Structures are given as structure tokens and as C-alpha cells.
Amino acid sequence: MDLTHRIAISYYKTIAVINEPHKIYLVQHCETKKIFIKKILDVYNIDIYEYLYNNYIVGTPKIIDYCEDDNQLIVIEEYISGYSLQDIIQHSSLSVNDILNYMLDLCNVLNDLHSANPAIIHRDIKPSNVIITNYNHAVLLDFNAAKFFSNQSKEDTVLLGTQGYAAPEQYGFGSSSPQTDIYSLGIVLKEMVASLPTPCNLFNPIIDKCIQFNPSERYKTVHELINSISSLIKPERKHIIPNNMSKLLPPGYRSRTPWKMYISSVYYLFISWLCLSLEVKNTYGIALWIERVFFLAMMLFIVFGCFNYMDVQRFIPLCKHKNRLVRYIGIAILDIVVVLSLLIVLCIIEAVCFPI
């Protein structure tokens, strides 16, 4: 079995370095050309990765393959396109609706993990381990600190986790349990709320209960936490756009931040007016309107390409490169390719339907 995994992993070639100190790379399958993530782990529990390999959990990267080699674990996993929650928090790009949705996403992941037999404790929940996808869903990453829950353990023998997010029991005050993840999730919730442009006390009771020093005073299960979060979605908030619809919103509207929506509306109205009132020499009637619509499509796609609408940047690997300049070059290439393609299609339409 291990030989089979070794052979399978040899089919992936490294195309970019994502994080050299943590040994995380962007790789491409030599035959299918699909993009994946490769991680080389020094600290890990191979039983956890074997479980995740055989039991995919929605809201986590799918484990494609894994192989143990020389006291290291090589993992090939699904590439999740998006932005880390840490970056979003730092840019104060969250809304109350976002927080509600992301918390429910993460709770659903933890509910599945804790429902395993025995329960899987993540033990390293923090904003940098959460990716917000281009469809506005939260995905939980990095299971190298995860362990199976055991009633026999009186305390954690090794501190795994991140200072500031690790629960007190991870420092020797007890053993890790489902309440350990609830504590860390409470800290993440606290940081998300603190990043809001205007103060919000809506989540304070939930945060206080999550981060109690004594695990017995926290939520007993993630399901209880889900019920508390769901209770915040009151009837007057039912206009909130669900996550599965937010992916269709154009750039500027996905975060539902008022000032971004205002600026985006002004921009979209301006380019619509500019393109749809365009006059082209010796072009009239339907032919003129076709050119106007195509020019509008070009202008819109430049924006959509820059802001990765519907994950269009996945078609150009350079867009995912660690180097920012290389990423910008990739985005420029994407925009140029699409604009040129639209121009070619426009020329074909005019040549066929409006021959000179």
C-alpha cells in the first residue's frame, strides 16, 4: 500500500513555493495537469490523515494522497482558492453576516470531526488556518496537530497549537477534548468581531461561554454552539443573502460592506454608461449595439479577473504564485487573453453577420 502511495505522489511536480519554512508547495499532476497542494510534515498523526483520506469531511481540503518517508509525512491535498481569514480580519473586510456564515461553516466542520469515533480534535484553529473561498465559504486547514480524543488521557503531554488560540488544557491544565476546539473557535470569533468597522456586542455572550477557563463551563458540544449562533439570525435579518448565492454577486458586493458596494455601484454604472453610449465610426444599428455589449463585457471581465470572480484565476497558475509581482503578471495575462478572445469573437460575428 505504501509503495502504491509513493508511486502516486511521484506524479506531482512542484510549480511554485507557497511557504518554504513550512514546506508547503503548489504542485501539478503530470498527467491530468490539475493543481494541488503538497505538504511535508515533521509533526503529524498519520492515523488522522488516514481517516481523512478515507472519510472526506465537507469544509476541509480533500486528501488526495499521502506517504510516510524518513519520519516525515508527504501529503497531497486539494487546492483551495481564496483568502486566509487572517488577511480578511487585518483588512477589516468582514460584516456581521459574514461572521455568522463563517462560524456556521466552521461549526459544521467541527461537528463532523467530533462525530468521528473516536472524536478528532483539531487543536490548532486560528484565522491563518481558515480559508475563505471565492464562494464565500470557510474551509478549515492544517490537521498536523490533530489527535483522536481519549478519555484515558489526563493531560496533553506535548503542547501543539498556537499561543493565544490554544485552550488552557493544551498547556498542561488537562487533556484536549471537543471543548478545546470550541475555546479556539471562540477566540477566532472574538477577533472577527473586533475587526468590524463599528462595535458589535451581538456575539459577546457566545464568546464568553466559548473561552471559559474550565472546559465544563464551555458549550458541551458544537451542536449547542450552532444553536446559539443560529438564534442570532432573527426574522429582521432574513434578507441576508445565503453563502450559496453570494458566489454569484459581482466584486464589491460579496462582502456586503456598504462603502465597497457604493463604490462598486458607481463604477459599474459609469462603465455601463461609457460602453453603451459608445459611438463607432461607420457602425450603426444592431452592429453598433453588438460592439457596445462586447466592449462592456471586456471592461467587466478586467474587474472580474482582478478580483477572481467565480475563481477565474485558477486557469492561470501564475495567479496563485507566492510572489506578488508574479501574481499580478498572471492576472494581466488572464485579462489580456480573455479580452483578445472577445475581440476575435466580435470580429467573427461582424464578418459573418455584417460583411462589408
BELBEL-V763572 format. One line per field, one symbol per residue. phi: phi as a letter, one per 30 degrees, with the letter a starting at -180 (. if undefined). psi: psi as a letter, one per 20 degrees, with the letter a starting at -180 (. if undefined). Layout:
# BELBEL-V763572
phi = ???
psi = ???
This chain:
# BELBEL-V763572
phi = .ddddddddddccdcaccadechcbcbbddcdidcbccbccccabddddddddcbdcejbddddaaacbhibccbcbedcdlbdddddddchccbedededdddedddddddddddbddccdibdaedcbccddciccbcchcdcdbddbddddaddbdbkbejcddeddcjclcdbeddddedddddddddddddecebcecedddeddcdddedcdddbddddeddddddddedcddeddedcdddddejcddhdeddddddddddddddddddcdcceibbideddddddddddddddeddddchdhiddddbeddcdddddddddddddeddddddddddddddedddcbdd
psi = ghhghggghiipqpiqpgnghjlpqprpphgijqprpppophprohhghgghhinpppjqppogrqppolkqpppprppopbqqhgggghjljqrhggggghghghhhghgggiirorqppgjlprhijpporijkqppprnjiiqrpppihphqphpopapphhpqhiijjjaqqrhhghhghhhgggghghhiqhqqpjhighggghhkqgohiiaphrhhggghgghiinrhijiippqhihhhiqrphihikpghhhgggggghhghggghijppppkprchgghgggghhggggghgghghjlpkkhiiiohhijqhpgghghggggggggggghghgggghgghhghmq.
